């Protein structure tokens, strides 16, 4: 695995990877990697490209510098995990590679960036869109993989790619979950034991609400009941809403592509999740760590 720490090393690494693969797939991350990130790398390999992951804790997407400083960092562990996952190269930029002293440009997104996380974290999507545009310019990938776990972020990036004609195919990757349903996240490590036991209720409550909404339950009433269930188990619900899965506007009934999205705090940890709630009546199968382990062993034995 090529490890690039400078723009020159990055140019060399992408050149090597391109020589042996039909396309280059970028997996942007902020490090503190877990199996969810590995599933993005697995997806990138499955779509046939040489895979380059980036690790950059982007200061401009944190509104609170305390949160930025507290963000977990584990470069040695991350590199070992990426190598094991079959990543071809890693890009580890410095802050100055992204923001030099004369930096005067940012990407401001309206549309899907408005509301929800956009309200809860002012400036967050501006920081995300700006750094992703810079990564695309530096790496020049054909495809970039982003997790459905951060559903609004995925829609923001699709919008930015289209609006700025960046010419990168955006691939959304299903959320990887613990067997009890909790979506993997770098922040889960901060849950106390009691909070960890309560945490899967978020996904379970959302699935049950999505099922009822698809079966034509009154949306406001059903979401009110779900908020109540969560609050009774110690969650502070920031939002739980039915939205158009592309524009992120709130909607009042299930339709094609509608999505249930939520952010809820358990103690100091803010959990984000989302589930399909469209009129088709189908529910996405839950993708768990066991599925991921089976997929990796198929890869290692060359049969998957
Ligand atoms: P982060 O390092 O948190 O910025 O995440 C990097 C990428 O990994 C983003 O595209 C996330 O949506 C994705 N990701 C994070 N958690 C998961 C998960 N549990 N399943 C799938 N993708 C994930």
py3Dmol code that shows the C-alpha trace and the ligand (Angstrom):
import py3Dmol

protein = """\
ATOM      1  CA  UNK A   1       0.000   0.000   0.000  1.00  0.00           C
ATOM      2  CA  UNK A   2       1.454   3.370  -1.014  1.00  0.00           C
ATOM      3  CA  UNK A   3       1.370   5.951   1.771  1.00  0.00           C
ATOM      4  CA  UNK A   4       1.441   9.528   0.461  1.00  0.00           C
ATOM      5  CA  UNK A   5       2.192  12.372   2.876  1.00  0.00           C
ATOM      6  CA  UNK A   6       2.992  15.100   0.335  1.00  0.00           C
ATOM      7  CA  UNK A   7       1.383  16.236  -2.934  1.00  0.00           C
ATOM      8  CA  UNK A   8       4.388  14.801  -4.793  1.00  0.00           C
ATOM      9  CA  UNK A   9       3.993  11.412  -3.139  1.00  0.00           C
ATOM     10  CA  UNK A  10       0.277  11.563  -3.918  1.00  0.00           C
ATOM     11  CA  UNK A  11       0.958  12.170  -7.606  1.00  0.00           C
ATOM     12  CA  UNK A  12       3.332   9.198  -7.665  1.00  0.00           C
ATOM     13  CA  UNK A  13       0.904   6.932  -5.767  1.00  0.00           C
ATOM     14  CA  UNK A  14      -2.106   7.721  -7.991  1.00  0.00           C
ATOM     15  CA  UNK A  15       0.077   7.159 -11.057  1.00  0.00           C
ATOM     16  CA  UNK A  16       1.096   3.676  -9.833  1.00  0.00           C
ATOM     17  CA  UNK A  17      -2.483   2.735  -8.957  1.00  0.00           C
ATOM     18  CA  UNK A  18      -3.843   3.951 -12.303  1.00  0.00           C
ATOM     19  CA  UNK A  19      -1.263   1.880 -14.180  1.00  0.00           C
ATOM     20  CA  UNK A  20      -2.730  -1.361 -12.857  1.00  0.00           C
ATOM     21  CA  UNK A  21      -6.450  -0.522 -12.597  1.00  0.00           C
ATOM     22  CA  UNK A  22      -9.119   0.621 -15.026  1.00  0.00           C
ATOM     23  CA  UNK A  23     -10.342   3.332 -12.652  1.00  0.00           C
ATOM     24  CA  UNK A  24      -9.389   5.104  -9.444  1.00  0.00           C
ATOM     25  CA  UNK A  25     -11.832   5.027  -6.513  1.00  0.00           C
ATOM     26  CA  UNK A  26     -11.485   7.468  -3.617  1.00  0.00           C
ATOM     27  CA  UNK A  27     -12.726   6.697  -0.100  1.00  0.00           C
ATOM     28  CA  UNK A  28     -12.551   9.915   1.970  1.00  0.00           C
ATOM     29  CA  UNK A  29     -12.417   9.452   5.747  1.00  0.00           C
ATOM     30  CA  UNK A  30     -11.473  11.277   8.923  1.00  0.00           C
ATOM     31  CA  UNK A  31      -9.640   8.244  10.336  1.00  0.00           C
ATOM     32  CA  UNK A  32     -10.355   6.348  13.577  1.00  0.00           C
ATOM     33  CA  UNK A  33     -11.393   3.682  11.139  1.00  0.00           C
ATOM     34  CA  UNK A  34     -13.822   0.870  11.890  1.00  0.00           C
ATOM     35  CA  UNK A  35     -15.511  -1.880   9.918  1.00  0.00           C
ATOM     36  CA  UNK A  36     -17.934   0.651   8.359  1.00  0.00           C
ATOM     37  CA  UNK A  37     -15.012   2.358   6.641  1.00  0.00           C
ATOM     38  CA  UNK A  38     -13.641  -1.047   5.641  1.00  0.00           C
ATOM     39  CA  UNK A  39     -16.986  -1.777   3.971  1.00  0.00           C
ATOM     40  CA  UNK A  40     -16.476   1.360   1.820  1.00  0.00           C
ATOM     41  CA  UNK A  41     -13.073  -0.001   0.756  1.00  0.00           C
ATOM     42  CA  UNK A  42     -14.647  -3.416   0.033  1.00  0.00           C
ATOM     43  CA  UNK A  43     -17.333  -1.713  -2.056  1.00  0.00           C
ATOM     44  CA  UNK A  44     -14.672   0.296  -3.908  1.00  0.00           C
ATOM     45  CA  UNK A  45     -12.805  -2.918  -4.722  1.00  0.00           C
ATOM     46  CA  UNK A  46     -15.993  -4.607  -5.876  1.00  0.00           C
ATOM     47  CA  UNK A  47     -16.717  -1.843  -8.367  1.00  0.00           C
ATOM     48  CA  UNK A  48     -13.392  -2.672  -9.908  1.00  0.00           C
ATOM     49  CA  UNK A  49     -11.079   0.197  -9.161  1.00  0.00           C
ATOM     50  CA  UNK A  50      -7.754   0.781  -7.565  1.00  0.00           C
ATOM     51  CA  UNK A  51      -8.616   2.167  -4.133  1.00  0.00           C
ATOM     52  CA  UNK A  52      -7.144   5.253  -2.504  1.00  0.00           C
ATOM     53  CA  UNK A  53      -8.399   6.230   0.951  1.00  0.00           C
ATOM     54  CA  UNK A  54      -7.782   9.651   2.443  1.00  0.00           C
ATOM     55  CA  UNK A  55      -7.488  10.381   6.143  1.00  0.00           C
ATOM     56  CA  UNK A  56      -7.958  14.008   7.121  1.00  0.00           C
ATOM     57  CA  UNK A  57      -9.663  15.383  10.220  1.00  0.00           C
ATOM     58  CA  UNK A  58     -11.040  18.475   8.536  1.00  0.00           C
ATOM     59  CA  UNK A  59     -11.058  21.446  10.949  1.00  0.00           C
ATOM     60  CA  UNK A  60     -13.548  23.500   8.901  1.00  0.00           C
ATOM     61  CA  UNK A  61     -16.388  21.018   9.335  1.00  0.00           C
ATOM     62  CA  UNK A  62     -16.327  21.257  13.148  1.00  0.00           C
ATOM     63  CA  UNK A  63     -18.175  24.231  14.595  1.00  0.00           C
ATOM     64  CA  UNK A  64     -16.620  23.598  17.988  1.00  0.00           C
ATOM     65  CA  UNK A  65     -12.825  23.418  18.261  1.00  0.00           C
ATOM     66  CA  UNK A  66     -13.193  21.234  21.383  1.00  0.00           C
ATOM     67  CA  UNK A  67     -15.011  18.609  19.290  1.00  0.00           C
ATOM     68  CA  UNK A  68     -12.224  18.822  16.671  1.00  0.00           C
ATOM     69  CA  UNK A  69      -9.528  18.329  19.320  1.00  0.00           C
ATOM     70  CA  UNK A  70     -11.427  15.431  20.890  1.00  0.00           C
ATOM     71  CA  UNK A  71     -11.962  13.632  17.561  1.00  0.00           C
ATOM     72  CA  UNK A  72     -10.237  10.224  17.892  1.00  0.00           C
ATOM     73  CA  UNK A  73      -6.980   9.766  15.944  1.00  0.00           C
ATOM     74  CA  UNK A  74      -5.106   6.504  15.378  1.00  0.00           C
ATOM     75  CA  UNK A  75      -2.902   6.692  12.297  1.00  0.00           C
ATOM     76  CA  UNK A  76      -0.983   3.433  12.888  1.00  0.00           C
ATOM     77  CA  UNK A  77      -4.180   1.452  13.487  1.00  0.00           C
ATOM     78  CA  UNK A  78      -5.849   3.068  10.468  1.00  0.00           C
ATOM     79  CA  UNK A  79      -2.971   2.214   8.120  1.00  0.00           C
ATOM     80  CA  UNK A  80      -2.950  -1.411   9.315  1.00  0.00           C
ATOM     81  CA  UNK A  81      -6.723  -1.704   8.774  1.00  0.00           C
ATOM     82  CA  UNK A  82      -6.577  -0.167   5.290  1.00  0.00           C
ATOM     83  CA  UNK A  83      -3.699  -2.412   4.209  1.00  0.00           C
ATOM     84  CA  UNK A  84      -5.606  -5.438   5.473  1.00  0.00           C
ATOM     85  CA  UNK A  85      -8.725  -4.289   3.612  1.00  0.00           C
ATOM     86  CA  UNK A  86      -6.795  -4.273   0.337  1.00  0.00           C
ATOM     87  CA  UNK A  87      -6.485  -0.529  -0.123  1.00  0.00           C
ATOM     88  CA  UNK A  88      -3.883   0.389  -2.783  1.00  0.00           C
ATOM     89  CA  UNK A  89      -2.896   3.830  -1.504  1.00  0.00           C
ATOM     90  CA  UNK A  90      -3.558   6.274   1.335  1.00  0.00           C
ATOM     91  CA  UNK A  91      -3.449  10.067   1.184  1.00  0.00           C
ATOM     92  CA  UNK A  92      -2.583  11.753   4.499  1.00  0.00           C
ATOM     93  CA  UNK A  93      -2.664  15.500   3.811  1.00  0.00           C
ATOM     94  CA  UNK A  94      -1.490  18.143   6.257  1.00  0.00           C
ATOM     95  CA  UNK A  95      -3.822  21.037   7.118  1.00  0.00           C
ATOM     96  CA  UNK A  96      -1.591  23.257   4.945  1.00  0.00           C
ATOM     97  CA  UNK A  97      -2.213  20.999   1.918  1.00  0.00           C
ATOM     98  CA  UNK A  98      -5.892  21.899   2.248  1.00  0.00           C
ATOM     99  CA  UNK A  99      -5.857  25.432   3.619  1.00  0.00           C
ATOM    100  CA  UNK A 100      -2.825  27.587   3.005  1.00  0.00           C
ATOM    101  CA  UNK A 101      -2.578  31.093   4.444  1.00  0.00           C
ATOM    102  CA  UNK A 102      -3.958  32.693   1.288  1.00  0.00           C
ATOM    103  CA  UNK A 103      -6.983  30.344   1.063  1.00  0.00           C
ATOM    104  CA  UNK A 104      -9.970  32.437  -0.077  1.00  0.00           C
ATOM    105  CA  UNK A 105     -12.424  29.918  -1.513  1.00  0.00           C
ATOM    106  CA  UNK A 106     -15.159  27.756  -0.011  1.00  0.00           C
ATOM    107  CA  UNK A 107     -18.072  25.762  -1.400  1.00  0.00           C
ATOM    108  CA  UNK A 108     -21.426  26.951  -0.039  1.00  0.00           C
ATOM    109  CA  UNK A 109     -24.313  24.554  -0.543  1.00  0.00           C
ATOM    110  CA  UNK A 110     -28.033  25.315  -0.207  1.00  0.00           C
ATOM    111  CA  UNK A 111     -30.693  22.750  -1.246  1.00  0.00           C
ATOM    112  CA  UNK A 112     -30.016  19.448   0.558  1.00  0.00           C
ATOM    113  CA  UNK A 113     -27.612  21.128   3.007  1.00  0.00           C
ATOM    114  CA  UNK A 114     -30.461  23.133   4.550  1.00  0.00           C
ATOM    115  CA  UNK A 115     -32.078  21.893   7.744  1.00  0.00           C
ATOM    116  CA  UNK A 116     -31.310  18.876   9.967  1.00  0.00           C
ATOM    117  CA  UNK A 117     -27.505  18.591  10.287  1.00  0.00           C
ATOM    118  CA  UNK A 118     -27.253  21.935   8.484  1.00  0.00           C
ATOM    119  CA  UNK A 119     -29.167  23.554  11.373  1.00  0.00           C
ATOM    120  CA  UNK A 120     -27.568  21.515  14.133  1.00  0.00           C
ATOM    121  CA  UNK A 121     -24.019  22.189  12.913  1.00  0.00           C
ATOM    122  CA  UNK A 122     -23.774  25.608  11.240  1.00  0.00           C
ATOM    123  CA  UNK A 123     -20.980  25.675   8.644  1.00  0.00           C
ATOM    124  CA  UNK A 124     -20.585  21.894   8.746  1.00  0.00           C
ATOM    125  CA  UNK A 125     -21.626  21.166   5.146  1.00  0.00           C
ATOM    126  CA  UNK A 126     -19.648  24.146   3.860  1.00  0.00           C
ATOM    127  CA  UNK A 127     -16.564  22.535   5.433  1.00  0.00           C
ATOM    128  CA  UNK A 128     -17.440  19.086   4.080  1.00  0.00           C
ATOM    129  CA  UNK A 129     -18.212  20.312   0.544  1.00  0.00           C
ATOM    130  CA  UNK A 130     -15.042  22.408   0.434  1.00  0.00           C
ATOM    131  CA  UNK A 131     -12.735  19.637   1.586  1.00  0.00           C
ATOM    132  CA  UNK A 132     -14.356  17.047  -0.695  1.00  0.00           C
ATOM    133  CA  UNK A 133     -13.967  19.387  -3.699  1.00  0.00           C
ATOM    134  CA  UNK A 134     -10.293  19.838  -2.771  1.00  0.00           C
ATOM    135  CA  UNK A 135      -9.793  16.071  -2.382  1.00  0.00           C
ATOM    136  CA  UNK A 136     -11.387  15.497  -5.794  1.00  0.00           C
ATOM    137  CA  UNK A 137      -9.027  18.095  -7.291  1.00  0.00           C
ATOM    138  CA  UNK A 138      -5.960  16.575  -5.644  1.00  0.00           C
ATOM    139  CA  UNK A 139      -6.718  12.880  -6.244  1.00  0.00           C
ATOM    140  CA  UNK A 140      -8.762  13.176  -9.487  1.00  0.00           C
ATOM    141  CA  UNK A 141     -10.718   9.948  -8.870  1.00  0.00           C
ATOM    142  CA  UNK A 142     -13.212   8.458 -11.342  1.00  0.00           C
ATOM    143  CA  UNK A 143     -15.484   7.321  -8.511  1.00  0.00           C
ATOM    144  CA  UNK A 144     -15.807   8.294  -4.824  1.00  0.00           C
ATOM    145  CA  UNK A 145     -17.543   6.198  -2.140  1.00  0.00           C
ATOM    146  CA  UNK A 146     -19.541   7.729   0.710  1.00  0.00           C
ATOM    147  CA  UNK A 147     -21.600   5.981   3.404  1.00  0.00           C
ATOM    148  CA  UNK A 148     -25.387   6.104   3.458  1.00  0.00           C
ATOM    149  CA  UNK A 149     -24.851   6.344   7.232  1.00  0.00           C
ATOM    150  CA  UNK A 150     -24.445  10.104   6.698  1.00  0.00           C
ATOM    151  CA  UNK A 151     -27.430  10.344   4.364  1.00  0.00           C
ATOM    152  CA  UNK A 152     -27.679  14.141   4.211  1.00  0.00           C
ATOM    153  CA  UNK A 153     -23.927  14.415   3.587  1.00  0.00           C
ATOM    154  CA  UNK A 154     -24.270  11.947   0.697  1.00  0.00           C
ATOM    155  CA  UNK A 155     -27.021  14.094  -0.886  1.00  0.00           C
ATOM    156  CA  UNK A 156     -24.952  17.267  -0.372  1.00  0.00           C
ATOM    157  CA  UNK A 157     -21.958  15.684  -2.112  1.00  0.00           C
ATOM    158  CA  UNK A 158     -24.100  14.427  -5.010  1.00  0.00           C
ATOM    159  CA  UNK A 159     -25.452  17.992  -5.406  1.00  0.00           C
ATOM    160  CA  UNK A 160     -21.974  19.588  -5.278  1.00  0.00           C
ATOM    161  CA  UNK A 161     -20.612  17.091  -7.802  1.00  0.00           C
ATOM    162  CA  UNK A 162     -23.490  17.882 -10.182  1.00  0.00           C
ATOM    163  CA  UNK A 163     -23.505  21.656  -9.653  1.00  0.00           C
ATOM    164  CA  UNK A 164     -19.752  22.052 -10.079  1.00  0.00           C
ATOM    165  CA  UNK A 165     -19.516  19.412 -12.857  1.00  0.00           C
ATOM    166  CA  UNK A 166     -16.714  17.671 -10.990  1.00  0.00           C
ATOM    167  CA  UNK A 167     -16.993  14.560 -13.138  1.00  0.00           C
ATOM    168  CA  UNK A 168     -16.729  12.026 -10.304  1.00  0.00           C
ATOM    169  CA  UNK A 169     -19.259   9.203  -9.975  1.00  0.00           C
ATOM    170  CA  UNK A 170     -20.605   9.223  -6.416  1.00  0.00           C
ATOM    171  CA  UNK A 171     -21.289   5.748  -5.010  1.00  0.00           C
ATOM    172  CA  UNK A 172     -23.459   5.457  -1.866  1.00  0.00           C
ATOM    173  CA  UNK A 173     -22.614   2.468   0.360  1.00  0.00           C
ATOM    174  CA  UNK A 174     -25.189   0.884   2.740  1.00  0.00           C
ATOM    175  CA  UNK A 175     -24.716   1.414   6.482  1.00  0.00           C
ATOM    176  CA  UNK A 176     -22.801  -1.303   8.316  1.00  0.00           C
ATOM    177  CA  UNK A 177     -24.349  -2.196  11.678  1.00  0.00           C
ATOM    178  CA  UNK A 178     -23.557  -4.154  14.802  1.00  0.00           C
ATOM    179  CA  UNK A 179     -25.656  -7.320  15.038  1.00  0.00           C
ATOM    180  CA  UNK A 180     -28.049  -5.471  17.400  1.00  0.00           C
ATOM    181  CA  UNK A 181     -28.626  -2.808  14.730  1.00  0.00           C
ATOM    182  CA  UNK A 182     -26.463   0.063  16.023  1.00  0.00           C
ATOM    183  CA  UNK A 183     -24.793   1.801  13.066  1.00  0.00           C
ATOM    184  CA  UNK A 184     -20.994   1.677  13.386  1.00  0.00           C
ATOM    185  CA  UNK A 185     -19.503   5.093  14.137  1.00  0.00           C
ATOM    186  CA  UNK A 186     -16.171   6.417  15.385  1.00  0.00           C
ATOM    187  CA  UNK A 187     -18.113   8.086  18.203  1.00  0.00           C
ATOM    188  CA  UNK A 188     -19.678   4.868  19.589  1.00  0.00           C
ATOM    189  CA  UNK A 189     -16.512   4.303  21.641  1.00  0.00           C
ATOM    190  CA  UNK A 190     -17.594   7.215  23.862  1.00  0.00           C
ATOM    191  CA  UNK A 191     -20.863   5.502  24.912  1.00  0.00           C
ATOM    192  CA  UNK A 192     -20.961   4.243  28.496  1.00  0.00           C
ATOM    193  CA  UNK A 193     -21.988   0.605  28.952  1.00  0.00           C
ATOM    194  CA  UNK A 194     -25.552   1.601  29.826  1.00  0.00           C
ATOM    195  CA  UNK A 195     -25.765   3.951  26.831  1.00  0.00           C
ATOM    196  CA  UNK A 196     -24.371   1.248  24.555  1.00  0.00           C
ATOM    197  CA  UNK A 197     -27.152  -1.082  25.727  1.00  0.00           C
ATOM    198  CA  UNK A 198     -29.787   1.567  24.968  1.00  0.00           C
ATOM    199  CA  UNK A 199     -28.298   2.715  21.637  1.00  0.00           C
ATOM    200  CA  UNK A 200     -29.814   0.041  19.300  1.00  0.00           C
ATOM    201  CA  UNK A 201     -33.289   1.319  20.205  1.00  0.00           C
ATOM    202  CA  UNK A 202     -32.765   4.204  17.774  1.00  0.00           C
ATOM    203  CA  UNK A 203     -32.598   1.928  14.722  1.00  0.00           C
ATOM    204  CA  UNK A 204     -35.329  -0.398  16.036  1.00  0.00           C
ATOM    205  CA  UNK A 205     -37.677   2.534  16.666  1.00  0.00           C
ATOM    206  CA  UNK A 206     -36.966   4.007  13.232  1.00  0.00           C
ATOM    207  CA  UNK A 207     -37.581   0.678  11.478  1.00  0.00           C
ATOM    208  CA  UNK A 208     -40.897   0.233  13.277  1.00  0.00           C
ATOM    209  CA  UNK A 209     -41.973   3.802  12.453  1.00  0.00           C
ATOM    210  CA  UNK A 210     -40.920   3.414   8.793  1.00  0.00           C
ATOM    211  CA  UNK A 211     -42.909   0.190   8.532  1.00  0.00           C
ATOM    212  CA  UNK A 212     -46.052   1.860   9.903  1.00  0.00           C
ATOM    213  CA  UNK A 213     -45.611   4.965   7.758  1.00  0.00           C
ATOM    214  CA  UNK A 214     -45.280   2.800   4.661  1.00  0.00           C
ATOM    215  CA  UNK A 215     -48.509   1.108   5.761  1.00  0.00           C
ATOM    216  CA  UNK A 216     -50.151   4.576   5.741  1.00  0.00           C
ATOM    217  CA  UNK A 217     -50.010   5.505   9.444  1.00  0.00           C
ATOM    218  CA  UNK A 218     -50.440   9.272  10.035  1.00  0.00           C
ATOM    219  CA  UNK A 219     -46.856  10.540   9.828  1.00  0.00           C
ATOM    220  CA  UNK A 220     -46.941  13.235  12.536  1.00  0.00           C
ATOM    221  CA  UNK A 221     -48.640  10.981  15.069  1.00  0.00           C
ATOM    222  CA  UNK A 222     -46.372   8.036  14.348  1.00  0.00           C
ATOM    223  CA  UNK A 223     -43.192  10.122  14.567  1.00  0.00           C
ATOM    224  CA  UNK A 224     -44.469  11.725  17.787  1.00  0.00           C
ATOM    225  CA  UNK A 225     -44.916   8.251  19.292  1.00  0.00           C
ATOM    226  CA  UNK A 226     -41.413   7.243  18.161  1.00  0.00           C
ATOM    227  CA  UNK A 227     -39.887  10.377  19.753  1.00  0.00           C
ATOM    228  CA  UNK A 228     -41.727   9.530  22.952  1.00  0.00           C
ATOM    229  CA  UNK A 229     -40.357   5.961  22.949  1.00  0.00           C
ATOM    230  CA  UNK A 230     -36.811   7.264  22.498  1.00  0.00           C
ATOM    231  CA  UNK A 231     -37.133   9.977  25.137  1.00  0.00           C
ATOM    232  CA  UNK A 232     -38.442   7.405  27.632  1.00  0.00           C
ATOM    233  CA  UNK A 233     -35.183   5.462  27.168  1.00  0.00           C
ATOM    234  CA  UNK A 234     -32.927   8.438  27.765  1.00  0.00           C
ATOM    235  CA  UNK A 235     -32.446   9.788  24.223  1.00  0.00           C
ATOM    236  CA  UNK A 236     -32.552  13.539  23.622  1.00  0.00           C
ATOM    237  CA  UNK A 237     -33.979  13.619  20.101  1.00  0.00           C
ATOM    238  CA  UNK A 238     -32.652  16.489  17.956  1.00  0.00           C
ATOM    239  CA  UNK A 239     -34.844  15.501  15.023  1.00  0.00           C
ATOM    240  CA  UNK A 240     -36.742  12.521  13.667  1.00  0.00           C
ATOM    241  CA  UNK A 241     -38.276  13.330  10.310  1.00  0.00           C
ATOM    242  CA  UNK A 242     -39.618  11.942   7.058  1.00  0.00           C
ATOM    243  CA  UNK A 243     -37.853  13.586   4.105  1.00  0.00           C
ATOM    244  CA  UNK A 244     -37.472  13.377   0.368  1.00  0.00           C
ATOM    245  CA  UNK A 245     -34.273  11.303   0.196  1.00  0.00           C
ATOM    246  CA  UNK A 246     -32.678  13.521  -2.446  1.00  0.00           C
ATOM    247  CA  UNK A 247     -33.719  17.104  -1.667  1.00  0.00           C
ATOM    248  CA  UNK A 248     -33.912  16.512   2.119  1.00  0.00           C
ATOM    249  CA  UNK A 249     -37.151  18.542   2.327  1.00  0.00           C
ATOM    250  CA  UNK A 250     -39.635  17.329   4.936  1.00  0.00           C
ATOM    251  CA  UNK A 251     -42.641  15.447   3.507  1.00  0.00           C
ATOM    252  CA  UNK A 252     -45.946  14.444   5.035  1.00  0.00           C
ATOM    253  CA  UNK A 253     -46.365  11.008   3.498  1.00  0.00           C
ATOM    254  CA  UNK A 254     -44.298   8.129   2.182  1.00  0.00           C
ATOM    255  CA  UNK A 255     -43.529   8.246  -1.536  1.00  0.00           C
ATOM    256  CA  UNK A 256     -40.781   7.140  -3.910  1.00  0.00           C
ATOM    257  CA  UNK A 257     -37.375   7.639  -2.279  1.00  0.00           C
ATOM    258  CA  UNK A 258     -38.638   8.999   1.048  1.00  0.00           C
ATOM    259  CA  UNK A 259     -36.351   8.440   4.010  1.00  0.00           C
ATOM    260  CA  UNK A 260     -36.664   8.554   7.775  1.00  0.00           C
ATOM    261  CA  UNK A 261     -33.713  10.446   9.278  1.00  0.00           C
ATOM    262  CA  UNK A 262     -32.776  11.021  12.915  1.00  0.00           C
ATOM    263  CA  UNK A 263     -30.198  12.546  15.210  1.00  0.00           C
ATOM    264  CA  UNK A 264     -30.430  11.792  18.913  1.00  0.00           C
ATOM    265  CA  UNK A 265     -28.070  12.256  21.814  1.00  0.00           C
ATOM    266  CA  UNK A 266     -27.316   9.623  24.428  1.00  0.00           C
ATOM    267  CA  UNK A 267     -25.238  11.318  27.106  1.00  0.00           C
ATOM    268  CA  UNK A 268     -22.398  13.080  25.302  1.00  0.00           C
ATOM    269  CA  UNK A 269     -22.706  11.056  22.080  1.00  0.00           C
ATOM    270  CA  UNK A 270     -24.811  12.214  19.158  1.00  0.00           C
ATOM    271  CA  UNK A 271     -26.088   9.264  17.106  1.00  0.00           C
ATOM    272  CA  UNK A 272     -27.197   9.682  13.482  1.00  0.00           C
ATOM    273  CA  UNK A 273     -29.224   7.130  11.575  1.00  0.00           C
ATOM    274  CA  UNK A 274     -31.600   6.797   8.644  1.00  0.00           C
ATOM    275  CA  UNK A 275     -33.779   4.112   7.073  1.00  0.00           C
ATOM    276  CA  UNK A 276     -35.695   3.785   3.817  1.00  0.00           C
ATOM    277  CA  UNK A 277     -39.355   4.710   4.166  1.00  0.00           C
ATOM    278  CA  UNK A 278     -40.582   4.666   0.604  1.00  0.00           C
ATOM    279  CA  UNK A 279     -43.895   3.456  -0.691  1.00  0.00           C
ATOM    280  CA  UNK A 280     -42.431   0.301  -2.257  1.00  0.00           C
ATOM    281  CA  UNK A 281     -42.972  -1.485   1.054  1.00  0.00           C
ATOM    282  CA  UNK A 282     -39.544  -3.142   0.897  1.00  0.00           C
ATOM    283  CA  UNK A 283     -37.136  -2.697   3.768  1.00  0.00           C
ATOM    284  CA  UNK A 284     -33.406  -2.679   3.125  1.00  0.00           C
ATOM    285  CA  UNK A 285     -31.826  -5.773   4.670  1.00  0.00           C
ATOM    286  CA  UNK A 286     -29.696  -5.012   7.701  1.00  0.00           C
ATOM    287  CA  UNK A 287     -25.977  -5.231   6.800  1.00  0.00           C
ATOM    288  CA  UNK A 288     -24.017  -6.426   9.849  1.00  0.00           C
ATOM    289  CA  UNK A 289     -20.443  -7.104  10.872  1.00  0.00           C
ATOM    290  CA  UNK A 290     -21.006 -10.859  10.244  1.00  0.00           C
ATOM    291  CA  UNK A 291     -21.984 -10.141   6.607  1.00  0.00           C
ATOM    292  CA  UNK A 292     -18.883  -7.996   6.274  1.00  0.00           C
ATOM    293  CA  UNK A 293     -16.609 -10.736   7.693  1.00  0.00           C
ATOM    294  CA  UNK A 294     -18.082 -13.278   5.249  1.00  0.00           C
ATOM    295  CA  UNK A 295     -17.564 -10.852   2.373  1.00  0.00           C
ATOM    296  CA  UNK A 296     -13.906 -10.319   3.330  1.00  0.00           C
ATOM    297  CA  UNK A 297     -13.193 -14.003   3.622  1.00  0.00           C
ATOM    298  CA  UNK A 298     -14.749 -14.505   0.138  1.00  0.00           C
ATOM    299  CA  UNK A 299     -12.360 -11.820  -1.131  1.00  0.00           C
ATOM    300  CA  UNK A 300      -9.353 -13.456   0.509  1.00  0.00           C
ATOM    301  CA  UNK A 301     -10.201 -16.850  -0.993  1.00  0.00           C
ATOM    302  CA  UNK A 302     -10.727 -15.164  -4.369  1.00  0.00           C
ATOM    303  CA  UNK A 303     -14.334 -16.293  -4.769  1.00  0.00           C
ATOM    304  CA  UNK A 304     -16.155 -12.997  -4.202  1.00  0.00           C
TER     305      UNK A 304
END
"""
ligand_1 = """\
23
LIG
P -15.963 9.685 8.666
O -14.576 9.168 8.850
O -16.830 9.574 9.854
O -15.996 11.031 7.989
O -16.632 8.705 7.610
C -16.017 8.439 6.379
C -17.005 7.729 5.499
O -17.394 6.500 6.108
C -18.286 8.540 5.261
O -18.642 8.420 3.891
C -19.265 7.858 6.174
O -20.608 7.989 5.738
C -18.812 6.412 6.078
N -19.290 5.618 7.215
C -19.199 5.927 8.527
N -19.819 4.981 9.273
C -20.305 4.053 8.405
C -21.047 2.837 8.548
N -21.416 2.384 9.746
N -21.380 2.160 7.432
C -21.015 2.603 6.197
N -20.320 3.746 5.999
C -19.970 4.458 7.081
"""
view = py3Dmol.view(width=600, height=400)
view.addModel(protein, "pdb")
view.setStyle({"model": 0}, {"cartoon": {"style": "trace"}})
view.addModel(ligand_1, "xyz")
view.setStyle({"model": 1}, {"stick": {}})
view.zoomTo()
view.show()
